[in-house]
Amino acid sequence: MPELVYPPVITAAKTMFRALDLRLDVRGSEHVPATGGAVLASNHVSYLDFIFCGYGAHESRRLVRFMAKESVFRHRVSGPLMRGMKHIPVNRAAGAGSYAAAVAALRRGEVVGVFPEATISRSFTVKDLKNGAARMAQEAAVPLLPVALWGTQRLWTKGRPRTLTRRHTPITILVGEPMDPAAYPDATALTAELRTRLSALVDRAQRDYPEQPAGPDDAWWQPAHLGGSAPTPEQAAELDRSDRRSRSTS
């Protein structure tokens, strides 16, 4: 079927990049296979990460089908766009159907994008990973690629106001070398190696980033271990638990 929605959305995103003069540093895009299925597994620091993770596959002319929570597909604006771009809805209460749809897409030769941390990392470090990305790659026998994003949190992240008109922000997109799922005995081992590689890529992106916080009031987007005022991983985990408790009682 022809792609009627995805190409115009990409054009709109690139127009936004130009309008904001975002400084995109994309490295490793040659690792995305030109044909055949693959899983892109990205860290998650911003509500906009799917845009930039997908851009990492642009050089290979691949359209990434992202797994996203079902509520986004029910929204009157985002819903038609998500369905038109053939993204994959995730119902966390009944995840088997979403998983099967993703594996089927991979076997058809699609590239599927996953955020294995499941939620945005408030600490801006890599959280524990769910093993779904590894399981899909192994079941479909396709490569698994870690993707590190950095700088996107400065535009829009959890607990901070949106700054979508912010200009000249550097955005780093690092695509790691493909991992062969057949080289690992099970999804647990593959997930552990994915987290190791993803953490190393994120650390590289953070340390090579061309800007530093302008002062104490601007240090919120820098992780604590690099001198920023973002929550530590332990503090971030407690904030996540508090959020879950609030949702369960509301």
N, C-alpha and C positions, 0 to 999 in steps of 0.2 A: 504494500500500500504506500502511496506517496506521503511524504512528510509535509503536511500542510501547516502545522503549528510550530514545530520546533525551530525551523530555519528563521522565521520572523522573530521569534523570541531571542535567538542568538544575536540577530542583527540589532535588536533593541538593547540587549546587554552590552554589546560592543559600543553602541552609541553612548550608553551611560558611562562606560569606561573612558571614552574620549571626552565627554562633557565634564567629567570630574577630574580628568587628567590623572587617572590612577596609574601609578608606576608599577606595571606588572612584571614580575621576575619569574618566568616560567622555565624550569629546568627539568630534564628527564622525560619530556613529552614523547621522545622517540621510543620509550619503553612501552607505550600503549600500542598493542598490535593493530595493524591496519585492517585485518580481517579476523573473524572468529570471536568467540566469547571470551570475556575477561571480567574479573571483579576488581573494581577500584575501591579500596578501603581507606577512608580519610579520617583524620582527626577532626574534632568538631568544636570550634570556638565561636561560631557566629551563625545567626539565622540565614546568612547569605552564602554559606559554604557550598551549597549545591551548585551555585552559579560558577564559582571559581574552580571547584573540583572538576566540573564538566568542561571548563575551559582548558584544563590540563590535557584533555583528549582532542582538542580542536585541531592540532597540527596533524594528527592521524586521521582527521575527518570522520571521527566517530561521534555518535550521539549517545550519551550516557543515560540509561534509564535508572532513575533513583528510586530507592525504597523510602517512602515517607509516610508519616502517620495518616491514618484514614481521614481524620478531621479536615486536613488540608484539601482533600478531594471533595468534601461536602461544602466548602466555602463557595459562595456565588461567583467570586472573581477567580480565585486560584483553581477551583475545581475543574472548570472546562479546560484551562491551560494544562493542568497536570494530566488530565485524561488525554488531551490532544497530543501531548509529548510522550505518551505511553509510559509514564512513570508507574510505579507499582505501589498500590496502597497497602499499608501495614495495619492490621487490626491486632493490637497487642493481646487482646483476650482470646484471639483465635489465629495464632500466627502460622499455622500449618499451611493455610491456603496461600498466604503471601510468600512463604518460603517456596512452595511448589511453583508459583507463578514466576518467581525469580529464576529458579533452576531451569524451567522451561524456556525462559528468555535467553539464558546463557547457552542452552543447547541449540537454540536457533541462530546463535552467533552474535547475540547482543552483548554490549558492555553494560554491566549493572553496577551502579554506585551505591555504596553502603557506608554508614557511619557507625562502626561497631561499638563505639562508646555509648550509643543509644540516645544520650542527651548531651547538651553543650557542657563542656568542661569549664567550670567557673574558675578553676586554678590555672587554666591555660596550659596544663600539662596533660599527658595522655593517661586517661583513666583505665581501669580494668576493661577488657574488651569482651563483648559477647562473642560466642563462637559461630554465629550464623554465617558470617562471610567465609570463614574457613570451610564450614560444612558444605556450603553451596559450591565453592570452588572445587572441592574434592568430588562431590557427587556429579557435577557437570564436567569434570576433568578439564578445567580451564585455569589459566594463570591468575594469581592473586597479586595485585600491585598495591603497595602502601603509597598513600598520598598525604603530604604534609602541607597544611595551609597556615599562613601567619600574616597578621595585619588586618584580616577580615573582621576581627573582634572590635577594631577601632571604628567600624561603620555601624555595627548593630550586634549586640550580644545580650545575653541574659542579665537582667538587673541594671541595665544602662539605657539611657535614652538613645533613640535612633539618631544617627548623624549621617544620613544618606546624602547630604549635600556637601559633605566634607571633601575638599579637593586635595589632589597631590598625594594621597595616601599610598605608601608603598604596600603592595600585596605580593607575597611570596607563594609560589605554587611549586612544590617539589614532588616529582613522580619517581618513586623508587624502582629498582630492578624487579622484574617479575619473579614471583616465587612459584615453583612447581609443586602443586599440592601432592603429587605422587611421591615426592621425596620425604614426606612426613608420615609417621605411622598412624596418626589420627588427628582429628580436628583440634584437640587440646594442644598437641605439640605445635601444630601449624599456627594456632592463635597466639601461643607464647612467642613464637619467632616473629609473627607479625607485629606484636606489641613492641618487641625489642627493636625491630627495624623502624617502625613508625616513630618510636620515641627518639631514636637517633636522628631521623630526618627532621622532626620538629625541633630538636635541640639545635641542629645545624641551621635551620631557618631562623630561629630566635637569635642565635649568636652572630649570624651574618646580616641581620636586619640593618638597613642603613640609617635608622633613626632610633633615638633613645627618648624616654619621657622628658618633656620640657621642664618638669619640676614635680614636686610632691603631689600636686593636684592632678597631674597627668599620668601618674605612675600606676593607675588602676589597670592598664592593659598589659603590664609587664608581670611575668610570674614572680612569685616571692623569692625563689631561689636565685633569680637574677637581679634582686634588689627592688622589685616592684611591690605594689601594695595589693595585688590580687590575693585572694585567699590561698592558704596553703592547701595541698590536696586533702589533708585531714579536715580543715575548716570547710572546704568545699563539699566534702562528703556529708558533713553534718547539715549544711544548708540544704543539700538534696534530700536528706532524710526528713528534715523539717517540712520541705515542700510536699513530700509524699504524705506525711501525717496530716497536713492541712487539707490536701485533696480528699483524703479518705474520710475526713470528718465533715466536709462541706456538702 
